Amino acid sequence: MLKDKTLAVLGAGKLGETMIRALIEAGAVDRGRVIATARHPETVEARVKAYGIRGTTDNREAASNADVVLISVKPQQMAEALASIQGAVRHQLVVSTATGVTTDFIERGLGDSVPVVRTMPNTPCLLRAGMTAIAAGTHARREHVAVAEAVFGAMGRTRVVDERHMDAVTGLSGSGPAFMYVVLEALAEGGVKMGLPRETATELIAQTMLGAARMVLETREHPAKLKDIVTTPAGCTIDGLLELEEGGLRVALIKAVVKATQRAAQLGGRTP
């Protein structure tokens, strides 16, 4: 679906570079049809050299020559990015990764009934193991959503959601990797406390977390049921689970998602 399309990535910073790298490594795009932009010429040069793509510091030039415009900037920079391409984008599909920025805001910034799709990817997209939620704007049709699914499907899983859920998506899967790293680190520390070498403990729990996630995705069973399979009567696991409950882990994780969701709304200029 993407082979015959030219992609402009406006804002080839960390996330922008992640998308470029993942798309090229997945063979989803022709590197000669990718145009990256950045504020600083040295950043553009680095991306061109690293990936064999085209590059420019001119957003308008990149957008004018693209079929799909991926805007990967911070929320605070979105208004400026939209102003830089206003009038140059008409028939092109615009895909945003900016946290908290609504499709309505982007549509008003571009005008002319431009099709806009809002996304929320996460950092495991770098390893093509990401999770990206996709929401269509007013003028985006099914074929536009399909293009966005093709872009982010090359980086992992995708899920089409109603835009009203995007702040919650940001708080859950967008911020989620950071929460999981804290859990992983803490469990590894438990292994170290019990005498395991740190490298061994980290590998053990990282693979365990990966395997547990795959069990949920591939069996489609409720996590509580999978937990019960591990938890044998009067065994080791139930004692550990009791400690987690007494420590308030479950409530703390729920609150983490709530707070991150509220912050996503604030970044978009909305009251949580």
Order of alpha helices (4+ residues) and beta strands (2+ residues): beta-alpha-beta-alpha-beta-alpha-beta-alpha-beta-alpha-beta-beta-alpha-beta-alpha-alpha-alpha-alpha-alpha-alpha
